[in-house]
Amino acid sequence: MKICKKFFKLNLILILLICLSSLAQSKTIPSSFADLAEKLMPSVVNISSTQTIKTNANQFPFQFPPGSPFEDMFKEFNKPTERKATALGSGFIINKKGIIVTNNHVIQGAEDIFVSVNGSVEYKAKIIGTDPYMDLAVLEIESDEEFVPVSFGNSDKARVGDWVIAIGNPFGFGGTVTSGIISSRNRDIGLTRYDDFIQTDASINQGNSGGPLFDLDGKVIGINTAIIAPGSSGSIGIGFAIPSNPASKVIDQLIKFGETKRGWLGVRIQEVTKEIADLEKLEKAEGALVASVAENSPADKAKILAGDIILEFDGKKVDTMRTLPKLVAQTQVGKKVTLKIWRNQKLISKKVLLGRLESSDEFKADAQPEPDDKEKYTKIDDLKISIRDLNEKDILEKKLPKNTTGVVITEIFEGSPLIFVNVNDVVVELQKKKVKNSNQFISLVKDVIKKEEKTLYLAIYNSNNQRTYITVKLK
């Protein structure tokens, strides 16, 4: 009897395992996308935009001198010309009134925008709002008809290996369906300020821009934006889509306000390298190093300092420099957030009341110093450079914060270890100590060499007048 019960239980377990395996297979390997594609097609639109291109190029490989008799004879050939240029793209409807989402680059500079719904009826559309930072745009169809919308899914739940389908208008061939999987997540390709792309191998080509990337539930989890296509080879299976979660927040703002309202901290940041982490006694290279703090910014008011390393923002870990701008931008303007900061080899907390990024130009330093032309050059043999004191004229010309002190590099000699520094760069810190003048800077350098330290840790203002930290290996 006991043997029969054990045999029954074993069979039951095997049957359950087989059933679960069958369910998993049916979910991950669809037999067809036809039903899903048929359902979603009416919500995907083809977009064409036109703009006038003016040219004023001389049609001859030379110019006639002023007053030349040939100037009047051939002036007809050099008149400005105009031509109409058309751009093609894709988009998708997100409510019954005909609100459409697409990429900003699809309609940028457009004079007229037309959308084709379900591959047949064409409508004129107007722009509700655009966001060049995330390359998004919201349009509205100029019609009283009702349309079939789609909804956003949760892109955070999308996993590498999940099936996806893309529908769009590649090369003007509207209503094109392609399928593939999510190849990777959180891709940064240097395209926008807030790169966090979903990578997919579903075929995406020119004209697919702005179109939806759907999951198998028919939810939009991405907005197709870019591809890698060497030369003119077209799709090679590396496409990128803006994730729906951050995109939908921007889209909601564009619909409600016609513009974006992003959180603003007011810091310029850079990567925490292994060398910087070692100098700061961090266990690993992580976080965002504050290179400079904008005057009167939320960070300035919260007493965040250049040289701080931000490790956590509003309860979320800042694993790399690129993470911080995304977290700040997605946080509500006016929210008070807590930052965890590594300062002087200790972890501290700061509370910051976020401002609005779009209003940040209002905060400008008001410096009116008197110029000082006196210059004194000093050569530092140990570093094989020449320096002079920073003066009031430098501060005015470079638009540096008032009361900035430091030294200006006037010459870099052969064999100098300062290979990432240029002439006219301003050094304002050495080993996290403020540089006051040339004499003090030389003293700090000698102290580093005397202690046999192997790395210089400099804060400089570069040729673009941006404050940045660099490390210099000493021989």
N, C-alpha and C positions, 0 to 999 in steps of 0.2 A: 504493500500500500504506500509506504514511504517512497519507494522507488518511482511509483506512478506519479506521485505528487511532484517529485523533483523533476521528472521528465516533462510534466505538464508546464511547470514554471519555466524550464529551460526553453521549451517551444514558444511559450508566450513572449519571453524576452527576445528570442530570435525574430518572431513575427513583428514585434514593436520596432526593433532595429531596422528591419527591412522596410517597414512603412515609413519610418523617419528618413531613411536614406532616399527612398523614392520621392518623398515630399521635398527634400533638399534639392534633389536633381531637377524636379519639375520647376522649382523656383529659380534656379541659377541658369538653366539651359532652356530658354523659351523656344518652342517649336516654330513660332512665327511672330512677327511684329505687326502683321497686317491689321488686326482688330484695333490695336493701340494707335497705329498710324492713322487709320481711318477716323478714329475718334478725335485725334489732335489736329489734323490738317486744317479744319476751318478756323482754328485759333492762330495759325501762323500766317504772317503776311509778307509779301514781297515789297520792298521799299525802293523807290527811285527818286533821286533828288537832283535838281539842276541848279547850276550857277553860271554866271557870265564871267568868262576869263578874258581879261584885257591884255593885249600885248602891244608893245611900242618899240619893237626891236628893229634896228637898221637892217634892211634886206641886202645891203651891199657889204662887202668885206672891208669897206673904208668909209670915211666921212668926208663930205665936201667942206672946204673952209668957208667961214662966214662971208657972205657977199659974193660967193662964186655964182656965175650964171647957170651952172649945172644944178645949183641948189633948188631953184624954182622949177627947173625942167623935170626933176625926178622926185619932187616933194610928194607926189601922189603915192609913190611906192613906200613912203615912210610914215604914212598916216597910221594912227593907232587902230588896231583891229580888235574885234570882239568875236568870241565864239562861245557857244553853249556847251558846257561839259555836264555829263550825266554820271552819277555814282549809283551803284546798285548795292543793296544790302537786304537784311532780313529783320524781322521783329515778331513780337507776339502780343496778343490781346490779353489784358488782365482784368477788364471788367466789361459789362454789357454795353456801356456807353461808348466803347471804342477807344479806351486808353491803351496805348501801345508802348512797349519797352523795346529799345534798340541800343546800339552803340552810338556814342557821341560822334565818332569819326565818320559814321555813315551819313549824317546830316549836317556836319559842320560846314558853315558857309553857304548853306543851301538857300536859294531864293524861293523855290517851289518844291514841295514834297508830295509825292503821290504814293498811295499804298494799294496793293492789289490783294483782295481777300478771297481766299479759297480758289485762287488761280483764275478768277473771272472778272468780277466787278472791281472797278478802280475808283478810289475816293481821294479827295485832297485832304491833307492832314496839316495840322499846325503844331508848333513846338510848345510844350507846357513848361519844360525846364531841362537844363543840361548840366552835366557834371564832368568836365574834362579830366579831373583828377582820377576818377575811377572809370572814365570812358563810358558813361551812361547818358542816355537821353530818354525823355518821356514825351510822346506825341499824343494827339487826340484827333480821331477821324471826324471830319466835318460832315456829320450826317445824324439824322434823328433815328436811324435804324438801331435795332439791338443786335449785338454780336455775341459770338460764343467765346467766353474767356477760359483761360487756364489759370491755375493757381501755383504758388511757389511751394516747393518742398523744403525739407530740412537738409541743407547741404552739409551740415556738421555730421550727419549720420551716414553720408555717402562714403563708401569704403573702396579702397583700391581693389579692383577686380569686379566691381558691380557692373552689370549691363546698363548701357545708356543708349539713347537714340537722339540724333540731331535732325531737325527739319529746317530747311532754309531755301535760299535762292542762289545757289552757286553758279557763277558765270551766266546769270540770268535765267537759268533753268529752274523756274519756281517749283515749289512743292516737292523738293527732293529729300528723300529719307535715307539716312545712313545710320549704321549701328556700330557699336564697339563696346569697350569697357573703360572704366576709369583707370588710367595708367599710373597716375600719381596724384598727390595732394600738395597744397601749400607751395606751389611753384612760384619762384621769383625770377622773372625774365627781364627785369629792368624796363618794363613798358610803362607802368604807371607808378604813382607815388605809393599806392597801396596794393601792390602785387601780392596776390594770394591765390593763384589760379588752380583750378582743377585741370589736370592734363588728361586727354583722352585720345584713343586711336580711332574713334569714329571719324570718317572722312569729312574734313572741313576745308573748304576752298574759298577763294575770293567770291564774295557775295553772300557767304554764310554769316558774315559779321552781324551781330545783333540778334541772331536767331537763338532759339531755346535748345538747351540740352536737357532731355527728359530722363527720369528714372522709369522703372517698369510699372510704377503706379500712375504714370502720366503727369507727374508733378515736375515743375521746372526746378532743377537743382543747379543750373548754370546758364550763363549767357555767353555764347560763343563769340570770341573776340579776336584771337590771333592764332597764327600757325607758324611753324618753322618750315620753310619751303626754299631750299637752296636754288638759286637761279630762278627759273620759271617752271620748276618741276611740279608745282601744285602740291596737293596733299601727300605727305609721306608718313602719315599716321601719327603726327605730333601736333595736336591742337590744344588750345587753352580756352577755358571758360571762367568767367567771373562767378564765384560761388553765390548762390541765391541768398544766403543769410545776410552777408554784409550789403549785397546789392539791393535787397528789398528795403533796408533801412534808408538808403539814399533815395530810392524810388518813392517811398512814402513822403519824404521831405520835399522832393521835387513836385509831387502832386499837391501837397498841402500848401507849400510856400513859394513854389516856382524857383527855388534855390536850395542849396544845402546849408545846414547848420551843424558844423562839426566841432567837437571839442578841441580846445587849444591849450597847450601847456606852456609853450614859449621857450623851448630849449632847442638848440642844435646839437645833434648827437653823432656819435661815431662808434665804430665797432670796438669791442673789448678784445684785444688780441691776447695771445698767450703771454707775450712779454709784459703787457700791461697788467694782466691778472697776476703774474708772478710778483711784479713790483708792488701791487696793491694787496698782496697776500690773500687773494681769492683762491678758493679751492680749484676752480676751473674758469675758463673764459666764458662768461655769460653776462647778460644784462646790456644796458646801453650807457655808454660813457658820455656825460654831459660836457660838450666842448665849449659851449657858451650859453648864456642866459639872456634873453631879450629884456631890455629895460622896461619896467612897469608891467611885465607879463605876469600871468598867474604864478609861474615858477619863481620869478623874482620876488613877488610878494610873499611867497611861502618860504623864502630864504634857501632855495635850492641853489647850489653853487657849482661853478665850473669845476670839473674833476670828480663830482659825485658820480656814482655808478648806480643807475636805477635798476633794481632787481625784481621789483614787483609793482604793478599798477592796479589799484582798485581790486585787490585780491587775486589778480591774475599774474602768473609768472612771466617775466620778460626774459625769454631764453636767448634771444639775439637782438641786435640793434633794430632790425626791420620789424620786430614785433610791436615795439612801443608806438610808432605812429598809427598803426592800425587800431590798437586798443584805445588810444586817445581820441582818434577821429570818430569811433563808434560810440563814444560816451556822450551822454546828454550835456549840452551847454548849461553851465550853472550848477552842475553837480559837484559836491564836495567829495573828493576821493583821497584815499590814503596811499602814499608811496613808501615803499621800503627801499632804503638807500644805503649803499656801502660808502662810508666816509671815514677817512683816517683809520682804515682797517677795523671799523666797527659798523654794525648794522643799526641804523636809526630809522625812525618813521617821520613822515611829513604829511600834513593835510593840505590839499590844494583845492581851491575853488576854480574849476575850469572856465576858461573864457571861450570865445567863438573864433575859430580859425579865420573865417571870412572877414572879421573885423580887425585882425591883427595888425594891419597896416597903419592903424591909428596910433599905435604905440611906437613912436620914433624918438630916438635920443635927440635932445636939444642942446647941441654943443656949439658954442661960439667962442672958441679960444683965439687968442692972438697968436699969429705966426711967429716962429722963432727960427731964424736962418742959421744960427750958430751950430756948427757941426765939428765933432772931434772924433777921428777914426782911431780905433785901437785894434791891433792885430793880436789874435790868440793862437800862439804856435801849437799848443796842444790839440786844438781842433782844426787848425789850418783854415781859419776864417778871419775876417775883419769886421768890426762892429762899430756902431756909434749909438749914442743915447737917443731914445725916442723923443721927439719934440712936439710942440703944439701944432706946428704945420702938418706933421705926419698925421696926427689925430684928426685934424680937420679934413685933410685930403682923403684919408682912408675911412672916414666916418666911424672912428672907433669910439667906444664909450668914454665919456669924459673921465678924467682921473686915471686913465690907463697909463701904466708905466712899463718900461721894457727897453730892449735894445733892437736896433735895426741891423740886419746883416748887409754889409756893404760889398763884401767880396768873399768868394769861396775859392780856395786854392786847390791845386791838384793833390789828391790823396786825402782830402778831408773826409771824415766819417759821416758828415752830415749830407748824405747823398739824396735825401728826400726834402732838403731845404733849398730855397732859392734866394738869390739876391733880392733885397727889399722886404723879405719876410721879417715879421716882428716877433721876437721871442719875449713872452710875458711871464713864463714860469719855467723853472728848472727844478726837477725832483719835487714837484708840488709846492715849491716856494716861490713867492712873488718876486719877479725881477724888477729892481728899482732903477738901476743904471748900469753903465758898463763896468765900473769898478766892482760893484757887488756881484755882477754876473761872473766876472773873472774869478772872484773869490769863491763863488759857489762851484765853478768848474774845477778849481784846484782842490777843493774839499772832496769832490767826487773822486778825482784821480788819487788823492792821498789815501782814501778809504778803499781803493782798488775795486770800486764798483764797476761792473761791466756794461751797464746800460744807462744812458742819459734819457730822462723822461721830460720832454719839452712840450710846452703849450705855445703855439704860434698863431699869428694871423697871417694867412697865406696871401698870394697875389690877388685872390678874389675877396680879400678882406673877411675871410671866414676863420673863426677860431677853431683850431683843431689840435689834437694831441698826437705826438709822434714819439717813437722810441729810436734811439741811436745806439748801435753796438760800438763799444770802444775796443780798439785792438789791444 
